[in-house]
């Protein structure tokens, strides 16, 4: 019989039981469930609901149950509906009546919410450390290649020259925001629902604040109904994870393009590529494609969670059991993809000759217009003049630097011989020395600021 069966006139249908049980997936919360129960046992001792001997029996029993899970010897029985009932059932086998007292004043509603908060805090701490490592690898790579200039793109069209380091560092800041979002989420998740009971609070003088501090939560929920039914932190996590996955996916897409035979800017290490079963020459960027592809399931879990929450009536609803699989899958996905991306960047080789070979004069068209601005022409006028020059250069397949000063003067008398100094990719990036710009000096400053974000993985 399940823990709640006595009021029922017949057993749960086999089909219903399969449909209802969450043990197959929530068993991964055994450590959190037992941690919460150990704290709860002490709380009911403080409230005078059990004596010291019973507390000892419960504690010893829970420690043994945990050992059984850890060593893979825990016997799941058909009656075990979820991790909470499974732990209590086994505890009662071990501790007898003392075990039967553990659930006094507690509901699976505050229990499952407690497990969810505890596990979220643990997983998010790991995600933050993994992100920190990725950011560190990005900074290292950026520092090593500060002298490499590549075409920067907008709309996937050649725009202006930028430092390769500057390009890569743009992702550092996306990951920094991702890490800050997770820090913020952790602060909000550090709120204890234990003691809220089914929805109305507990009637035994069990102190939620003491429970919160025993479980290292920063504070308690101010409202017991909110405590048992808040799954905002799950939705928030899935959003944070989705945005992070999208950042990883965009970086993956870039690196796939930049590693094509057509580009050959970068080479993905053989250890992170795979081959084709038919074409011996193929080295496919499967690692990056999987990072890109897995973004789909992460975003899918966010959509699923938002849909689960929509329209649930106040307080706990069984719908919330559906929060777990998407959350677990997302945690596992992130905890695979972030280190893979770190390893790919750590072992990425770049080909500065190929990068240099892709620089062409059209990337300097803005610099040419800027030149005319410095000679006193309004920018819009300068843009128009250089536009006409670009048109001619495209028609005659002549690079802009091939035009003589006299030829340029037919477009504007303001061109003088010093115009040829514009055709220097290095100078072009050096001009852009504003904070956050691509000038080597600005990028060095940027990297110094980035390093300040990497002082500690926590907090
Ligand atoms: N397995 C359930 C869940 O994940 C545990 C809470 C069940 N509570 C209840 N009142 N049936 O949400």
Boltz pocket constraint, residues with backbone or C-beta under 6 A from the ligand:
constraints:
  - pocket:
      binder: B
      contacts: [[A, 20], [A, 22], [A, 26], [A, 81], [A, 82], [A, 108], [A, 109], [A, 112], [A, 317], [A, 318], [A, 320], [A, 321], [A, 322]]
      max_distance: 6.0
